[in-house]
Amino acid sequence: MARVKFKHDNGKYYYREQDERRSRPEDDGSYRSLNRLLLLILIAMLITFVGGTAIALAKNGGELSVKYRKSDPTPKQVVNSSLKTKQSVSAYTELGQIRTVTKGTGNDAGTLLVVSPWFSYPSSDIQLYEELAQKEKQEKSIIIGYFSSYTKEELMAMGEQRVKEGIREKINEQMVMGQISSVYFDDYMFFE
């Protein structure tokens, strides 16, 4: 036991006996052991995380996965790149996100598909924009009908580019005032 000097709120000093072991917990050996243990756990977690990532990338040949699609350019990128050419385009992005179910196989129900389509069209064609806006429900119905007529496996085998071409053709069949140039997807995800 040691005598320790303390200052009281009123400014006077007083002495109190205090156990030295309690006043210096950092000198206690158990704290050093705990710190070492926590450090070892942290190192083990880091090695597991880095090792697992390296193994996953090695299995896939450095690629993340074939299930991840290369994203389409944004509407702004398409419009800006078209300004460099003689045929400038605008983007129709009003359809938003569409949820649909693909065609089922046998007793299995179809697969949920979430897609966010948008179209490019000639920027000088204001009548086509107005027609696209008026026929928004019909365009969504065409897209839903297109995806529900194929199974997930058929859509994957066709590839995203053929799917976009098929949708573009079906929508252009319904257009009177003009034709859309291309179909793009912000989202194109299957959920099982």
C-alpha positions in Angstrom: 0.0 0.0 0.0 1.2 3.4 -0.9 0.1 6.9 0.1 -1.2 8.9 -2.9 -1.8 12.6 -2.8 -5.2 13.8 -4.2 -6.5 17.3 -4.7 -10.0 17.9 -3.4 -12.6 20.2 -5.2 -12.0 22.9 -2.6 -8.4 23.1 -3.4 -7.0 21.3 -0.4 -4.8 18.2 -0.7 -5.4 15.0 1.1 -3.7 11.6 1.2 -5.2 8.2 0.7 -3.7 4.8 0.7 -4.1 2.9 -2.5 -3.2 -0.5 -3.7 -0.4 -0.1 -6.3 -1.6 -3.1 -8.4 -4.9 -1.4 -9.1 -3.3 1.9 -10.0 -1.3 0.5 -12.9 -3.3 -2.1 -14.9 -1.0 -1.8 -17.9 1.7 -3.4 -15.9 -0.4 -6.5 -15.3 0.7 -9.5 -17.3 -2.8 -10.5 -18.2 -3.3 -7.4 -20.3 -0.2 -8.2 -22.3 -1.5 -11.7 -22.9 -4.8 -10.4 -24.0 -3.2 -7.9 -26.4 -1.1 -10.7 -28.0 -4.1 -12.9 -28.3 -6.1 -10.2 -30.0 -3.2 -9.4 -32.4 -3.0 -13.1 -33.3 -6.7 -13.3 -34.0 -6.5 -10.2 -36.2 -3.5 -11.6 -38.2 -5.4 -14.9 -38.7 -8.5 -13.1 -40.0 -6.4 -11.0 -42.4 -4.6 -14.1 -43.7 -7.9 -16.0 -44.1 -9.4 -13.0 -46.0 -6.4 -12.5 -48.3 -5.9 -16.2 -48.9 -9.6 -16.8 -49.6 -9.7 -14.0 -52.1 -6.5 -15.2 -53.8 -7.9 -18.8 -54.1 -11.2 -17.5 -55.5 -9.5 -15.4 -58.1 -7.1 -18.3 -59.0 -10.0 -20.7 -59.5 -11.7 -18.2 -61.9 -8.5 -17.4 -63.8 -8.3 -13.9 -62.4 -11.9 -13.1 -63.6 -14.5 -12.3 -61.0 -17.1 -14.6 -62.6 -18.9 -15.2 -65.8 -22.1 -14.4 -64.0 -21.1 -10.7 -63.8 -22.0 -8.8 -66.9 -20.2 -5.9 -68.4 -22.4 -2.9 -67.7 -23.8 -0.9 -70.6 -22.7 2.7 -71.0 -24.8 5.3 -69.2 -27.3 7.4 -71.2 -25.0 10.4 -70.7 -22.1 8.5 -72.2 -24.1 7.4 -75.2 -25.4 10.9 -75.9 -22.0 12.5 -75.5 -20.2 10.0 -77.7 -22.9 10.5 -80.4 -22.2 14.2 -80.5 -18.9 13.4 -82.0 -20.6 11.8 -85.0 -23.1 13.2 -87.5 -26.0 11.2 -86.0 -26.6 12.5 -82.5 -28.9 10.5 -80.3 -31.0 11.1 -77.2 -31.9 8.7 -74.4 -35.4 7.6 -73.3 -34.9 6.5 -69.7 -38.5 6.8 -68.4 -39.3 3.0 -68.2 -37.6 2.5 -64.9 -37.0 -0.9 -63.3 -39.2 -3.8 -64.6 -39.6 -7.0 -62.7 -40.8 -10.1 -64.7 -40.6 -13.8 -64.5 -39.1 -15.9 -67.3 -40.8 -18.9 -68.8 -40.8 -22.0 -66.5 -39.5 -25.4 -67.4 -41.7 -28.5 -66.5 -42.9 -28.2 -62.9 -40.4 -25.4 -62.1 -41.6 -21.9 -62.1 -39.7 -19.3 -64.1 -36.9 -17.2 -62.7 -37.3 -13.7 -61.5 -35.7 -11.1 -63.7 -35.1 -7.5 -62.9 -34.2 -5.3 -65.9 -33.9 -1.5 -66.3 -34.1 -0.8 -70.0 -33.6 2.5 -71.8 -33.6 3.4 -75.5 -31.5 5.6 -77.8 -33.3 7.4 -80.6 -32.3 10.2 -83.0 -32.2 13.4 -81.1 -34.0 15.4 -83.8 -37.0 13.2 -83.6 -39.3 14.9 -81.1 -42.4 13.1 -82.4 -40.7 9.7 -81.6 -40.0 10.9 -78.0 -43.7 11.8 -77.6 -44.8 8.5 -79.0 -42.4 6.6 -76.6 -43.8 8.6 -73.7 -47.4 7.8 -74.7 -46.8 4.1 -75.3 -44.8 3.5 -72.1 -47.2 0.9 -70.8 -47.2 -0.9 -74.1 -43.4 -0.9 -74.2 -43.2 -2.4 -70.7 -45.8 -5.0 -71.7 -43.6 -5.9 -74.8 -40.5 -6.3 -72.6 -42.4 -8.4 -70.0 -43.9 -10.5 -72.8 -40.5 -11.0 -74.4 -38.8 -12.3 -71.3 -41.8 -14.5 -70.2 -41.6 -16.3 -73.6 -38.1 -17.6 -72.9 -36.5 -19.7 -70.1 -33.5 -18.3 -68.2 -31.3 -20.9 -70.0 -32.6 -19.8 -73.4 -31.9 -16.1 -72.6 -28.4 -16.9 -71.3 -27.7 -19.0 -74.4 -29.0 -16.2 -76.7 -26.7 -13.6 -75.0 -27.6 -10.1 -73.9 -27.0 -8.6 -77.4 -29.5 -10.8 -79.1 -32.0 -10.1 -76.4 -31.6 -6.4 -76.9 -32.0 -6.8 -80.7 -35.2 -8.8 -80.2 -36.7 -6.2 -77.9 -35.7 -3.4 -80.2 -37.4 -5.1 -83.2 -40.6 -5.8 -81.2 -40.8 -2.2 -80.0 -40.0 -0.8 -83.4 -42.9 -2.8 -84.9 -45.3 -0.8 -82.7 -43.8 2.6 -83.5 -45.4 4.8 -86.1 -43.5 8.1 -85.8 -40.0 6.6 -86.0 -37.6 3.9 -84.8 -35.4 3.5 -81.7 -31.8 3.0 -82.4 -30.7 0.7 -79.6 -31.8 -0.9 -76.3 -29.6 -0.7 -73.3 -29.9 -2.2 -69.8 -28.8 -0.5 -66.6 -29.8 -3.7 -64.7 -30.1 -7.2 -66.1 -30.2 -9.6 -63.1 -31.7 -13.1 -62.6 -32.8 -14.0 -59.1 -33.3 -17.7 -58.2 
